[in-house]
Amino acid sequence: MRILNPQSRQPLPGYDVVVVGSGAGALTTAATAAKAGRSVIVLEKSELLGGTSAVSGGMLWVVDNHHAREAGIEDSKQAGREYVQAVARGRGRAELLDAALDYGDAMLRFAETELGVKFIFLDNFPDYRQDLPGAVSGGRTVEPELFNFREALGELAAHVRTDGRHPYTMQEYEDWGAFTKFPWEELTARQDAGVAAKGHALVSMLLKACLDNGVTLAVEASVAGLETSEGRVSGVRLQDGTRIDAAHGVMLGTGGFEWDKPLADSLLASRLYTMCSPPTNTGDGLKMAQRIGAMTRGTREAWWAPMSVTGTLRDGEPVGSLLRFERQGPGSIMVNRHGQRFANEAQNYNDLARVLQSWDSPNNQTLNTPAHVVFDESYLQRYGILDHRAGKPTPDYLVQADTLEELAVKIGVPAGNLAATVERFNQHAVRGEDPDFGRGSSAYDRYWGDAGNQWPNPSLGPLQYGPYYAMEVLNGAFGTCGGIGTDGRGQVLDVDGIPIEGLYAAGNTAESAYSAGYPGAGATLGPLMTLAYLAGRAIAGQPSEYSAQNLSAVAL
């Protein structure tokens, strides 16, 4: 164990609160409890702080939030509840859903007012499923402001995980569209100045709150298990045998289990081929809790997303790259192993990935994989593809051919089918239509299209001329999203549904408040930070509803 800020360290062996993990959920609990005067230590097993949150978009989806109310945007918790229940297909526990909806704005106000986290309000970011009751066309998503983490964190900045990309907000991403339109010199200047964006910014702001409130931060602190005493969780035991006592509670925020491949294969509903989370997400918290009889729920699910493997490494391991504009921009399509389109390519990543998981039962084969994004030279000239630009040598992850027929042979699909698919798509795309899958018909589709598109619909455009290119698409995920069962305050439940005293959990290590649903941008961090906030308040003996007046009402 290596303590990064020894000046804040309380005398070992104990603290009021021990937090295992260092993502947004873990840090929210740590900062919330510390703000109320509790002594807190954060234990991170890797060399870097931030977990999956630090490499995410950093967005939060919060129903009926104060930013929307101030902007005059109509929303309600009842509408949000109806919408989430529809997206989740009726699955999930009402207690967790109610907690996420009822206290989401309290968490948001606390993070802003007491922890110093600054957000950008995205008034026009549509919910993912505009076809379902309760959806809104904007107002439920916020994202972190740009943040100079190097100035704020000093030497600690070197220990914060980052995705390695230039710092830009998701609002800027939407405004600029394709990477060929980004102001790269400006973004390089930001990076050189120590500016963080997205999840990197969110984690950095939460770390600053932890530092300001005396939280001890430790890396290379792998936790082997939980310690119990007189019927309650009383601390943790590190791999080296060190015991750290927790007088008031242990919070598990260790991330999902996606990198424990045997475990993931045995639990998840579909095979997971790639992910973009840190390789340290091996289900540690889930296993610790199971060893003392904790309930597990929702372990079939993940935050699914279509990805491609392009050579990117994280902690020395290959990770997937999320495909967003690459499949949503006008002039690209996705085809299955039959060389045919099989879905609306511009729909949200979670639902599109679920289509990749479809099976052709009579033949016992996946119906739509191997899948490929297919585009042409005109698309590459306009937008590029991931980090690749026209005129540069074609990278290994792209298949190139002069004609569609040659491309079909190279990727193993029927040549006639691929040519016919492109011909039909082109006929309708130039008119801004997609009669087969309705691409470009929803506000969400159009939001991620190209507003400067020369054809009528920002989501649609024809494939015009060769060379043609294909990039394989895999069933990937940001991380798993089921695990330890908790109550509506983040307290872990045993197999009989009875709270385990002294033990809390939040984040991808725990059951998701939205079950199998992915309602909008930030639907991962919004509810998990809310449950983490509620856990921090409960550990500190404070009321769940935040107000400046009750902040100091600590039950000692």
FIPAKE-38328 format. One record per residue (C-alpha): residue in one letter; x, y, z. Coordinates in pm, 1 decimal, padded with zeros to 6 digits, m for minus. Each point is the difference from the previous one (the first is absolute). Example, Ala and Ser with C-alpha at 12.3 -4.5 7.8 and 13.67 -1.06 7.14 Angstrom:
<gudos>
(A (01230.0 m00450.0 00780.0))
(S (00137.0 00344.0 m00066.0))
</gudos>
This chain:
<gudos>
(M (00000.0 00000.0 00000.0))
(R (00129.7 00342.7 m00097.7))
(I (m00166.1 00304.2 00154.5))
(L (00005.1 00297.4 m00236.3))
(N (m00083.5 00276.0 00247.0))
(P (00157.2 m00107.5 00331.3))
(Q (m00067.8 00338.7 00159.3))
(S (m00369.8 m00094.1 00022.0))
(R (00052.6 m00352.0 00132.8))
(Q (m00178.0 m00092.6 00321.2))
(P (00188.4 m00232.7 00235.8))
(L (m00034.6 m00359.4 m00117.4))
(P (m00146.0 m00250.4 00047.1))
(G (m00337.1 00170.3 m00032.1))
(Y (m00221.5 00261.0 m00161.3))
(D (m00367.3 00078.5 00031.4))
(V (m00055.6 m00102.5 m00363.0))
(V (00200.7 m00226.7 m00231.0))
(V (m00076.0 00037.7 m00370.8))
(V (00119.8 m00274.5 m00235.8))
(G (00041.4 00128.3 m00356.1))
(S (00045.9 00349.6 m00138.9))
(G (m00256.8 00057.9 m00274.8))
(A (m00271.4 00265.5 00014.0))
(G (m00218.4 m00206.9 00231.6))
(A (00278.6 m00074.0 00245.6))
(L (00123.0 00359.2 00001.9))
(T (m00352.4 00137.6 00042.1))
(T (m00048.8 m00207.2 00314.6))
(A (00345.7 00093.2 00127.3))
(A (m00047.0 00373.8 m00052.3))
(T (m00356.5 m00003.4 00134.4))
(A (00096.3 m00176.0 00322.1))
(A (00314.8 00210.7 00040.8))
(K (m00198.3 00320.5 m00048.9))
(A (m00203.7 m00104.1 00304.1))
(G (00314.5 m00039.3 00207.8))
(R (00069.3 m00369.8 m00035.1))
(S (00357.4 m00124.5 m00045.2))
(V (00020.2 m00183.5 m00332.3))
(I (00255.7 m00204.2 m00192.2))
(V (m00032.2 m00094.9 m00367.3))
(L (00176.3 m00322.7 m00103.7))
(E (00077.0 m00046.9 m00370.2))
(K (00169.1 m00322.1 m00108.5))
(S (00155.9 00139.7 m00319.6))
(E (00260.0 00273.8 m00034.0))
(L (m00258.2 00249.7 m00126.2))
(L (m00309.4 00155.3 00154.5))
(G (m00331.7 00037.1 m00181.5))
(G (m00106.9 m00344.5 m00116.3))
(T (m00242.6 m00033.7 m00290.0))
(S (m00144.6 00344.3 00072.3))
(A (00325.9 00169.9 m00095.3))
(V (m00008.9 m00141.4 m00354.1))
(S (m00373.2 00059.3 m00049.4))
(G (m00192.2 00290.1 m00148.8))
(G (m00062.3 00123.0 00353.9))
(M (m00365.3 00083.9 m00065.7))
(L (m00279.2 m00030.6 00258.0))
(W (m00366.6 m00069.9 m00081.3))
(V (m00216.9 00157.8 00270.9))
(V (m00377.5 00022.3 m00030.8))
(D (m00177.2 00322.6 00103.4))
(N (00323.9 00178.8 00089.0))
(H (00026.7 00360.1 00114.0))
(H (00176.7 00110.4 m00318.0))
(A (m00300.3 m00110.7 m00206.5))
(R (m00241.0 00173.4 00235.5))
(E (00199.7 00322.8 m00016.3))
(A (m00001.5 m00023.1 m00380.8))
(G (m00376.3 m00047.5 m00004.0))
(I (00022.4 m00353.2 m00139.9))
(E (m00297.7 m00209.2 00102.9))
(D (00085.9 m00328.7 00167.5))
(S (m00117.1 m00209.5 00293.9))
(K (00111.8 m00298.0 00201.8))
(Q (m00315.1 m00180.9 m00105.0))
(A (00085.5 00045.3 m00368.0))
(G (00352.8 m00118.1 00070.0))
(R (m00128.3 m00305.7 00186.2))
(E (m00235.4 m00093.3 m00283.9))
(Y (00279.9 00041.3 m00251.4))
(V (00262.3 m00200.8 00191.1))
(Q (m00245.6 m00281.2 00064.7))
(A (m00074.7 m00014.7 m00372.9))
(V (00368.9 00002.6 m00095.5))
(A (00076.7 m00269.1 00258.6))
(R (m00290.9 m00211.7 m00127.0))
(G (m00154.5 m00010.2 00346.2))
(R (00303.3 m00153.5 00167.4))
(G (00177.4 00129.3 00308.5))
(R (m00089.8 00084.6 00357.3))
(A (m00221.9 00293.8 00081.8))
(E (00206.4 00087.1 00308.1))
(L (00310.1 00074.2 m00204.8))
(L (m00188.0 00177.4 m00277.0))
(D (m00179.7 00218.8 00253.0))
(A (00328.1 00087.1 00171.7))
(A (00165.6 00099.3 m00328.4))
(L (m00294.2 00213.4 m00110.1))
(D (m00095.1 00152.4 00335.5))
(Y (00351.6 00097.5 00103.2))
(G (00178.7 00055.0 m00330.5))
(D (m00035.9 00374.9 00016.8))
(A (00097.8 00006.1 00368.3))
(M (00323.0 m00176.1 m00098.6))
(L (00054.8 00244.3 m00284.9))
(R (m00051.6 00305.3 00221.0))
(F (00226.2 m00144.9 00269.5))
(A (00275.7 m00074.6 m00251.3))
(E (m00018.9 00352.3 m00137.0))
(T (m00049.3 00194.3 00324.0))
(E (00207.1 m00197.5 00248.8))
(L (00253.8 m00192.1 m00208.4))
(G (00073.1 00262.7 m00263.7))
(V (m00084.8 m00214.2 m00302.3))
(K (m00100.0 00221.4 m00293.1))
(F (m00231.9 m00120.3 m00274.0))
(I (m00114.1 00110.2 m00344.5))
(F (m00376.8 m00031.3 m00044.9))
(L (m00091.0 m00165.0 m00331.8))
(D (m00348.7 00130.1 m00066.7))
(N (m00027.1 m00161.1 m00343.7))
(F (00150.0 m00346.5 00056.2))
(P (m00287.5 m00242.0 m00076.0))
(D (m00081.8 m00309.4 00201.5))
(Y (00103.3 m00313.9 m00185.0))
(R (m00347.2 m00144.3 m00061.9))
(Q (m00216.7 00277.5 m00135.4))
(D (m00266.0 m00255.2 m00090.7))
(L (m00077.7 m00089.3 00362.7))
(P (m00234.7 00176.0 00243.7))
(G (00165.4 00248.5 00235.3))
(A (00295.1 00076.9 m00230.3))
(V (00107.9 00362.6 m00038.3))
(S (00191.9 00172.4 m00276.8))
(G (00247.5 00158.5 00239.5))
(G (00070.6 00113.5 00354.1))
(R (00093.5 m00317.4 00186.8))
(T (00372.1 m00013.3 m00079.6))
(V (00287.3 00200.7 00144.6))
(E (00371.8 m00038.0 m00059.4))
(P (00309.6 00126.2 00182.4))
(E (00147.8 00333.3 m00089.2))
(L (00358.0 00012.4 m00121.8))
(F (00226.1 m00011.5 00304.3))
(N (00367.7 00073.5 00047.6))
(F (00086.4 m00309.5 00199.0))
(R (00372.3 00069.5 00001.4))
(E (m00045.4 00332.2 00181.0))
(A (m00263.1 m00140.1 00235.2))
(L (00168.2 m00326.1 00095.2))
(G (00369.0 00081.6 m00018.3))
(E (00219.2 m00309.8 00029.9))
(L (m00310.1 m00218.5 00034.9))
(A (m00091.1 00079.9 m00363.3))
(A (00252.7 m00257.9 m00120.4))
(H (m00197.6 m00271.6 00179.3))
(V (m00334.3 00066.8 m00171.5))
(R (m00112.1 m00235.2 m00275.9))
(T (m00077.9 00150.5 m00341.3))
(D (m00113.8 m00136.0 m00334.6))
(G (00296.8 00176.4 m00161.1))
(R (m00214.4 00201.3 m00239.9))
(H (m00002.2 00374.4 m00050.9))
(P (m00228.5 00185.1 00242.6))
(Y (m00333.8 00093.1 m00156.4))
(T (m00351.2 m00006.6 00138.8))
(M (m00271.5 m00220.4 m00139.7))
(Q (m00189.6 00318.2 m00090.4))
(E (00296.5 00105.6 m00211.2))
(Y (00015.6 m00346.9 m00153.6))
(E (m00362.0 00032.9 m00109.4))
(D (00053.3 00354.7 m00127.7))
(W (00307.2 m00089.3 m00202.8))
(G (m00117.8 m00344.0 m00115.5))
(A (00273.8 m00199.0 m00166.9))
(F (00358.6 00008.6 00123.7))
(T (00111.4 00163.6 m00326.0))
(K (m00183.0 00313.2 00116.1))
(F (00160.2 00025.5 00344.9))
(P (00231.1 00295.7 00082.1))
(W (00292.9 m00223.8 00082.1))
(E (00252.0 00278.5 00066.5))
(E (m00231.7 00150.6 00260.1))
(L (m00056.4 m00340.6 00156.6))
(T (00373.2 m00069.1 00012.9))
(A (00049.6 00332.0 00176.9))
(R (m00264.1 m00101.1 00253.8))
(Q (00171.3 m00331.9 00055.4))
(D (00338.2 00164.4 00046.3))
(A (m00152.6 00237.9 00256.1))
(G (m00131.6 m00287.8 00211.1))
(V (m00367.9 00026.2 m00091.7))
(A (m00219.8 m00306.1 00048.2))
(A (m00339.5 m00077.7 m00153.5))
(K (m00277.1 m00257.9 00026.4))
(G (00056.4 m00276.3 00257.0))
(H (00356.7 00110.4 00063.4))
(A (m00132.9 00341.6 00106.1))
(L (m00275.8 m00148.7 00215.1))
(V (00238.6 m00226.0 00189.6))
(S (00252.2 00281.0 00039.8))
(M (m00262.1 00230.3 00151.0))
(L (m00112.2 m00272.7 00240.5))
(L (00361.5 m00065.4 00096.1))
(K (00045.4 00370.4 00070.6))
(A (m00304.6 m00018.7 00229.5))
(C (00153.6 m00300.5 00174.1))
(L (00328.2 00183.0 00050.1))
(D (m00175.5 00310.3 00131.4))
(N (m00186.5 m00211.9 00254.4))
(G (00295.7 m00201.3 00125.5))
(V (m00061.4 m00332.9 m00173.1))
(T (00304.2 m00229.4 m00006.1))
(L (00071.3 m00136.2 m00348.6))
(A (00194.1 m00322.7 m00049.3))
(V (00099.5 m00187.5 m00315.4))
(E (00148.1 m00347.0 m00044.8))
(A (m00229.5 m00095.7 00287.5))
(S (m00160.3 m00326.2 m00104.8))
(V (m00270.8 m00112.1 00240.6))
(A (m00020.8 m00375.0 00060.8))
(G (m00320.1 m00012.3 00202.5))
(L (m00238.9 00145.1 00255.1))
(E (00042.2 m00028.7 00374.4))
(T (m00302.0 m00061.0 00222.2))
(S (m00053.1 00037.5 00372.9))
(E (m00309.8 m00054.1 00211.0))
(G (m00226.8 m00033.7 m00301.4))
(R (00118.4 00303.9 m00194.2))
(V (00267.3 00083.7 m00256.1))
(S (00276.0 00160.8 00201.2))
(G (00276.5 00057.2 m00254.3))
(V (00203.2 m00144.1 m00284.9))
(R (00305.7 m00216.7 m00038.8))
(L (00260.6 00082.4 m00264.8))
(Q (00184.0 m00256.0 m00208.2))
(D (00312.2 00054.9 00209.2))
(G (m00193.6 m00084.0 00317.8))
(T (m00044.6 00356.6 00123.3))
(R (m00334.9 00058.3 00169.6))
(I (m00171.8 00339.4 m00015.0))
(D (m00291.9 00046.4 00237.4))
(A (m00316.0 00187.2 m00097.2))
(A (m00192.0 00138.4 00295.5))
(H (m00306.4 00106.9 m00199.2))
(G (00005.6 m00184.8 m00330.1))
(V (00172.5 m00152.9 m00300.8))
(M (m00100.7 00115.1 m00348.8))
(L (00061.9 m00232.9 m00294.9))
(G (00043.4 00191.9 m00324.5))
(T (00237.2 m00230.7 m00183.0))
(G (m00153.1 m00006.8 m00347.2))
(G (m00146.3 m00290.3 m00194.6))
(F (00119.6 m00353.6 m00068.3))
(E (00048.2 00024.2 m00377.5))
(W (00373.7 m00070.3 00010.6))
(D (m00046.8 m00330.7 00183.1))
(K (m00082.5 m00180.3 m00322.1))
(P (m00105.1 m00335.7 00147.2))
(L (m00233.4 00181.9 00238.0))
(A (m00136.3 00223.4 m00274.6))
(D (m00059.0 m00299.0 m00229.1))
(S (m00190.2 m00180.7 00274.0))
(L (m00219.5 00293.9 00105.0))
(L (m00064.1 00233.6 m00293.3))
(A (m00292.1 m00059.9 m00232.9))
(S (00224.1 00040.6 m00304.2))
(R (00366.5 m00051.3 m00078.0))
(L (00204.1 00314.4 00057.9))
(Y (00279.3 00031.4 m00255.9))
(T (00161.2 00328.1 00099.0))
(M (m00029.9 00282.8 00252.8))
(C (00155.2 00338.4 00063.5))
(S (00019.9 m00002.1 00380.0))
(P (00321.7 m00044.8 00200.8))
(P (00119.4 m00363.4 00015.9))
(T (m00013.2 00018.2 00380.7))
(N (m00379.1 m00045.3 m00016.2))
(T (m00000.6 m00366.4 00098.1))
(G (m00299.3 m00007.6 00234.7))
(D (00191.0 00043.7 00325.8))
(G (m00283.0 00170.9 00186.3))
(L (m00256.8 m00251.0 m00120.1))
(K (00213.4 m00292.1 00116.2))
(M (00071.7 00157.5 00339.8))
(A (m00367.2 00060.2 00060.3))
(Q (m00097.4 m00349.1 m00116.1))
(R (00240.5 m00155.4 00248.8))
(I (m00199.6 00147.1 00288.9))
(G (m00341.9 m00088.2 m00142.6))
(A (m00099.2 00305.8 m00202.8))
(M (m00288.0 m00009.3 m00245.5))
(T (00088.7 00024.5 m00369.3))
(R (m00234.3 00146.5 m00259.4))
(G (00003.7 00089.0 m00369.3))
(T (00326.8 m00172.9 m00084.1))
(R (m00115.6 m00086.5 m00354.2))
(E (00030.6 00362.1 m00106.0))
(A (00269.7 00237.2 m00121.3))
(W (00017.4 00349.1 m00143.1))
(W (00005.7 m00143.2 m00351.7))
(A (00150.2 00190.8 m00294.4))
(P (00123.3 m00077.5 m00354.2))
(M (00377.8 00026.3 m00009.2))
(S (00296.4 m00065.0 m00221.6))
(V (00344.7 m00113.8 00106.5))
(T (00251.4 00237.1 m00154.5))
(G (00318.5 m00055.8 00199.0))
(T (m00077.1 00228.2 00294.6))
(L (00150.5 m00125.4 00327.0))
(R (m00103.9 00067.2 00358.6))
(D (00245.1 m00110.2 00267.4))
(G (00165.8 m00212.3 m00266.1))
(E (m00320.3 m00180.5 m00102.0))
(P (m00186.5 00050.5 m00331.3))
(V (m00331.8 00180.4 00042.7))
(G (m00285.3 00083.5 m00231.3))
(S (m00083.6 00336.7 m00155.6))
(L (m00362.0 00111.0 00018.7))
(L (m00151.4 00058.5 m00341.6))
(R (m00215.4 00311.2 m00001.9))
(F (00022.5 00234.5 m00298.9))
(E (00176.6 m00277.3 m00193.2))
(R (m00334.5 m00181.4 m00033.3))
(Q (m00233.3 00301.1 00038.7))
(G (00154.0 00241.2 m00249.4))
(P (m00160.0 00034.7 m00344.5))
(G (00164.9 m00232.9 m00247.7))
(S (00074.6 m00304.1 00214.0))
(I (m00207.1 m00312.8 00064.5))
(M (00027.9 m00319.5 00202.7))
(V (m00046.6 m00343.7 m00153.2))
(N (m00021.7 m00346.7 00151.0))
(R (00154.8 m00329.4 m00109.6))
(H (m00252.7 m00011.2 m00284.3))
(G (00118.6 00335.5 m00138.9))
(Q (m00327.7 00165.3 00093.8))
(R (m00097.3 00284.5 00228.5))
(F (m00168.0 m00124.7 00316.0))
(A (m00078.4 00305.0 00215.5))
(N (m00015.9 00376.6 00022.6))
(E (00370.0 00078.6 00024.1))
(A (m00065.8 00339.9 00162.4))
(Q (m00192.0 m00131.9 00301.2))
(N (00156.3 00005.7 00345.5))
(Y (00296.4 m00230.3 00056.4))
(N (m00165.5 m00215.9 00266.2))
(D (m00294.9 m00102.7 m00214.9))
(L (00214.2 m00041.6 m00310.3))
(A (00233.6 m00234.0 00185.8))
(R (m00298.3 m00208.0 00110.3))
(V (m00082.2 m00054.0 m00368.1))
(L (00353.0 m00135.5 m00043.7))
(Q (m00088.6 m00260.4 00262.6))
(S (m00294.3 m00143.0 m00199.3))
(W (00014.4 m00369.2 m00081.4))
(D (m00114.1 m00199.2 m00301.2))
(S (m00135.8 m00297.0 00193.8))
(P (m00048.2 m00253.0 m00284.0))
(N (00364.4 00034.9 m00103.2))
(N (00131.1 00057.3 00353.3))
(Q (00198.7 00298.3 m00125.4))
(T (00003.3 00366.2 00087.0))
(L (m00237.8 00168.9 m00238.8))
(N (00186.8 00325.2 m00047.9))
(T (00366.0 m00068.6 00073.1))
(P (00259.8 00029.9 m00132.7))
(A (m00121.6 00354.0 m00064.8))
(H (00183.1 00279.4 m00179.8))
(V (m00027.7 00373.9 m00043.8))
(V (00028.6 00065.4 m00374.1))
(F (00080.7 00339.3 m00151.0))
(D (00166.0 00148.1 m00305.0))
(E (00277.2 00239.8 m00093.4))
(S (m00232.7 00301.3 00000.0))
(Y (m00090.2 m00073.4 00363.2))
(L (00366.6 m00034.2 00092.1))
(Q (00076.4 00331.7 m00170.5))
(R (m00278.3 00178.1 00188.3))
(Y (00028.3 m00152.0 00345.5))
(G (00289.4 m00238.0 00040.1))
(I (m00057.4 m00313.6 00204.9))
(L (00112.8 m00002.1 00362.9))
(D (00361.8 00122.8 m00011.9))
(H (00051.7 m00085.7 m00367.2))
(R (m00008.5 00271.8 m00267.2))
(A (m00020.1 m00011.7 m00376.7))
(G (00338.6 m00005.6 m00170.3))
(K (00169.2 m00194.5 00276.2))
(P (00093.7 m00369.6 m00021.0))
(T (m00304.8 m00217.6 00069.6))
(P (00026.5 m00139.6 00355.0))
(D (m00024.1 m00371.2 00072.5))
(Y (m00347.5 00028.8 00150.4))
(L (m00146.0 00113.5 m00335.6))
(V (m00063.9 m00222.7 m00300.5))
(Q (00034.1 00186.4 m00330.5))
(A (m00110.7 m00093.0 m00353.5))
(D (m00060.5 00181.6 m00326.3))
(T (m00353.3 m00134.0 m00043.6))
(L (m00279.7 m00113.3 00228.2))
(E (00020.6 m00348.6 m00149.1))
(E (00369.6 m00027.4 00085.1))
(L (m00066.6 00134.0 00348.0))
(A (m00271.4 m00260.1 00052.4))
(V (00241.2 m00281.8 m00084.7))
(K (00258.5 00136.5 00242.5))
(I (m00243.3 00018.1 00293.2))
(G (m00174.8 m00325.2 m00084.3))
(V (m00350.7 00115.8 m00093.9))
(P (m00200.9 m00069.3 m00319.3))
(A (00115.0 00252.0 m00262.0))
(G (m00339.5 00033.8 m00163.2))
(N (m00166.4 00071.0 00332.7))
(L (00245.2 00272.9 00095.4))
(A (m00029.9 00176.2 m00335.5))
(A (m00379.9 m00020.4 00011.2))
(T (m00005.0 00126.5 00359.0))
(V (00206.8 00307.0 m00086.6))
(E (m00204.3 00069.7 m00312.7))
(R (m00329.8 m00006.8 00192.6))
(F (00139.1 00207.4 00285.9))
(N (00135.9 00262.8 m00241.2))
(Q (m00330.4 00036.8 m00185.4))
(H (m00178.2 00102.1 00316.3))
(A (00287.3 00178.1 00178.9))
(V (00023.9 00274.6 m00262.3))
(R (m00365.0 00079.7 00078.7))
(G (00061.2 m00007.2 00377.1))
(E (m00198.1 m00318.4 00050.4))
(D (00055.1 m00347.2 00142.3))
(P (m00315.7 m00207.1 m00048.9))
(D (00172.0 m00315.4 00126.5))
(F (00112.0 00109.3 00347.9))
(G (m00108.9 00360.1 00046.2))
(R (00349.7 00141.1 00038.9))
(G (m00010.2 00375.4 00043.2))
(S (m00363.8 00010.0 00108.1))
(S (00059.7 00070.8 00371.3))
(A (00144.8 00304.9 00174.6))
(Y (00275.4 m00220.3 00141.6))
(D (00106.3 m00120.6 m00346.3))
(R (00013.1 00352.7 m00136.4))
(Y (00183.1 00134.7 00306.1))
(W (00303.6 m00216.7 m00080.3))
(G (m00015.6 00054.4 m00376.2))
(D (00169.7 00269.4 m00205.7))
(A (m00192.8 00326.6 00005.8))
(G (00200.6 00112.9 m00305.2))
(N (m00088.6 m00309.5 m00199.4))
(Q (m00065.3 00078.1 m00369.1))
(W (m00289.8 m00246.7 m00008.2))
(P (m00339.5 00066.9 00166.0))
(N (00047.9 m00207.7 00316.3))
(P (00300.3 00055.1 00232.5))
(S (00013.7 m00376.8 00061.6))
(L (m00007.6 m00116.8 m00359.2))
(G (00220.4 00018.4 m00306.4))
(P (00096.1 m00234.0 m00284.7))
(L (00316.5 m00202.8 m00043.8))
(Q (00130.1 00157.0 m00322.5))
(Y (00327.9 m00142.3 m00128.7))
(G (00295.9 m00224.2 00079.0))
(P (00219.2 m00095.9 00153.7))
(Y (m00242.8 m00154.9 00247.5))
(Y (00083.8 m00089.5 00357.0))
(A (m00126.7 m00233.6 00270.8))
(M (00070.3 m00008.5 00372.9))
(E (m00108.4 m00292.1 00217.8))
(V (m00246.9 00076.4 00278.5))
(L (00001.9 m00202.9 00321.8))
(N (m00243.7 m00036.8 00286.1))
(G (00171.5 00210.0 00265.8))
(A (m00080.9 00178.1 00324.7))
(F (00111.3 00285.7 00220.0))
(G (m00023.6 m00245.0 00287.6))
(T (m00240.2 m00235.6 00171.9))
(C (m00287.8 00161.0 00189.7))
(G (m00132.6 m00264.9 00236.4))
(G (00132.7 m00151.2 00316.6))
(I (m00045.5 00070.9 00369.9))
(G (m00359.0 00057.9 00108.6))
(T (m00059.2 00308.2 00213.6))
(D (m00288.0 00190.2 00151.5))
(G (m00095.2 00352.0 m00103.9))
(R (00279.3 00152.5 00210.1))
(G (00277.6 m00212.8 m00141.0))
(Q (00013.4 m00241.2 00295.4))
(V (00081.6 m00355.4 m00106.9))
(L (m00267.9 m00264.2 00050.9))
(D (00060.4 m00363.0 00084.9))
(V (m00160.6 m00289.4 m00188.7))
(D (m00315.5 00037.3 00208.8))
(G (m00030.1 00371.6 m00071.5))
(I (00121.8 00107.7 00344.4))
(P (00248.0 00294.1 00012.7))
(I (00358.4 m00093.9 00083.9))
(E (00104.1 00248.8 00265.2))
(G (00299.4 00209.5 m00090.8))
(L (00015.3 m00095.2 m00369.7))
(Y (m00098.6 00217.9 m00297.4))
(A (00046.1 m00025.9 m00375.2))
(A (m00054.7 00216.1 m00308.0))
(G (00109.3 00015.2 m00360.7))
(N (00057.5 m00282.8 m00245.0))
(T (00075.4 m00237.6 00285.3))
(A (m00364.3 00027.6 00108.5))
(E (m00344.1 m00059.6 m00146.0))
(S (m00099.7 00284.6 m00231.4))
(A (m00291.0 00220.4 00099.4))
(Y (m00114.2 m00016.8 m00363.5))
(S (00042.5 m00376.9 m00033.8))
(A (00029.4 m00088.1 m00368.2))
(G (m00093.0 00352.2 m00111.3))
(Y (00219.2 00271.0 m00150.7))
(P (m00228.8 00305.1 m00015.9))
(G (00243.7 00271.8 m00103.1))
(A (00349.0 00146.9 m00000.4))
(G (00131.7 m00025.5 00354.8))
(A (m00232.0 m00280.9 00106.7))
(T (00301.1 m00179.5 00146.4))
(L (00146.6 00278.0 00214.4))
(G (m00322.1 00179.5 00092.8))
(P (m00161.8 m00278.0 00205.7))
(L (00323.1 m00150.1 00132.0))
(M (00120.5 00335.3 00132.3))
(T (m00343.8 00050.3 00155.8))
(L (00017.6 m00332.9 00184.5))
(A (00359.4 00078.4 00098.7))
(Y (m00108.4 00340.5 00133.2))
(L (m00282.0 m00164.3 00196.8))
(A (00246.7 m00252.6 00142.8))
(G (00235.0 00279.3 00105.5))
(R (m00284.6 00185.3 00169.0))
(A (m00117.1 m00316.4 00173.8))
(I (00349.1 m00083.8 00126.5))
(A (00031.3 00356.8 00131.9))
(G (m00341.9 m00017.6 00167.2))
(Q (m00146.5 00277.8 m00214.0))
(P (m00340.3 00030.6 m00168.1))
(S (m00015.4 m00110.7 m00363.6))
(E (m00146.2 00326.8 m00123.8))
(Y (00271.6 00260.9 m00029.0))
(S (m00029.7 00358.5 00112.3))
(A (00267.7 00237.4 00123.3))
(Q (m00186.8 00022.8 00329.4))
(N (00024.6 m00370.8 00084.1))
(L (00357.8 m00049.8 m00120.3))
(S (00137.6 00023.1 00352.5))
(A (m00269.9 m00215.0 00157.0))
(V (00235.8 m00291.0 00059.5))
(A (m00115.7 m00280.8 00226.9))
(L (00313.1 m00081.7 00193.3))
</gudos>
